Amino acid sequence: MPERDYIGSPSRTFHVSLDQFYLHVTETMSQLVSRFYDDKKDFKELLHTTHTQLQHIPHPESSTFILVDIDPTQFLSDGNTITGLVDTEAYVVAPRELDFIGLEYVLDEPSAAAFKEGYQTVLELPQLEHVRIPYRFLYRLLSVQGNVELETWMNQKILF
């Protein structure tokens, strides 16, 4: 998995240094809340919580290709093996933890266990405890799985 030293588009037409990523995420989330959820107290409160959390954790050390809108329908299979990937227009360069947060919304427990087993033959699983809430909130604001009610979205089962 190629590691990068920035966050942004694979072509680098847009990029942010890793040490500025959380600042950029906070600004983006603030704009999204202001534009689409200005009348929603729960979104504003979670934005404040997320901002505080991101100020107190180390910035990502590396980034890689992330499929933001990952969904099972994007994978082609012969019944046993993944043979192809379609609908990949939402690739970004970001911390790999984002992929795991996205997977928590599309995998069930047996699938997550199988994914973990395979993944750990190549790399250790990333630690998600400190980024789970901010990254889940970011994904909710981006509506990656539609406009799910905030409490339901944030209380999704933890799989990684």
N, C-alpha and C positions, 0 to 999 in steps of 0.2 A: 504494500500500500504506500504510494508515494506521499511523503510528508512535505508540507509547504510551510513558509514562514509568514504567511499573510492570511487574511480572511477576505473573501470576495468572489468575483467571477473567475472561472478557470482561465479565461483569456487575459486576466488582470486589467480589463478595461475599468473595473471598479475593484479597489482593494484597500484594506485597512491593516495596519500593522497589528500583530498579535497583542501587543501591550495596550492598544487602543480599542480592542474588540469589545470589551464590556461597556466602555463609554459609548461606543457606536450602537450597541444593542440597546442600552438604556435610552438613548436619544430616539432610536427607531420606535421602541415600545411606547415612549411618551407621545410621539407623533400619532401612532396608531390609536392609542387610547383617546387622545384629544379629538381626533377626527371621527372615530366610529363609536366610541363608548363614553363620551363626555358626560352623559347623564347616568352612568352606571357606577354606583359607589363601590361595588365589589371589585370592579376592574381597576379603579383608581387606588383602592387600598392595596391590591396585589401589586400594582405598579410600584408603589412606595416600598413594599416589602422586598420586591425583586431588586430594586435599585440599591437598597441597603445591603442585601446579600452580595450583589456583584461588586460592591465597594470593598468587601472584606475577604475575597478569595483571590488567589493568584491567577494571573491571566494565563490563557492556554499556552502550552509550550510548543505546540505544533498544530497543524491543520492538515486536512486531506479532502478528497472528494466526498461530498455528502449528497445523497438524493433526498431532497427536502420533502417531496410529496410521495414518498414511498408507499406502495400499495400492492397487495398480492396480485392484482390484475396486470401489473407491469411485467410479470415474470412468465416466460414461456417454459413449458416443461414437457418431457416425454413420459411423465407419470412417476419417474423416480429421481430425475436429475433436472436441475435448472439448465435449460439450453439456450435461453436468450432473455434479453431485457428490452422492453419497449417503453416509449413515453418518458424520455429522459431529459426533457427540457428544463427541469428544475434542479439541475446540478449546481452546487456551489462549492467553494473551498471554505471549510469551517472545521471546528473541533470535532473529532470523531464521536464525541459524546452525544452530539445532536442526532446522529444516526440511531443510536441506542434509544434515545428518548422517542424518536419517531416509531421505532419498532415496537415499543411498549403499547402502541395504539393499534397495531395491525397483527400482532402475533398472539396466540393463546399460550397457555403455560407449557403444553408439550412441545409446541413449535419453538418457543423461547429456549427451552432446555436443550433441544437439538441444536439450535443456533449457537448457544453458549459452548456446547461441547465441541462443535466444529471450529468456532472462532478461536477457542483457547488452544487449539493445535498450532495456531499461527501467532497470536498475540494475546497478552493478558487483557481481560475485560477492563474497560476504563472505570474509574470511580465516578459515580453519578450523584452521590449524596449531596454535594455542595451545589451542583448545577441543575438538579432535577426540577426544582420549582421555577427558577428563571427560564430554563429552556422549554419546559412545558408551557409556561405562560407565553413565551415568544411564539411557539408553534400554534397555540390557540389564537393569538392575535393575527397570525398569518392564515388562519382558517385552513390548515393543511388537511384536515379531515371534515371540513364543513364547520358550521356555526353551532358547535356543541355547547350546551349550557356550561358555564364556567366551573361551577362546583363539580359537576360530573367529570369534566375534562381534567381538572386538577387532582381528582381522587381516583384516577385510573389506576388499576393494579400495577404495582411495581414488579417488573419482571427481570430487571438487571441490577 
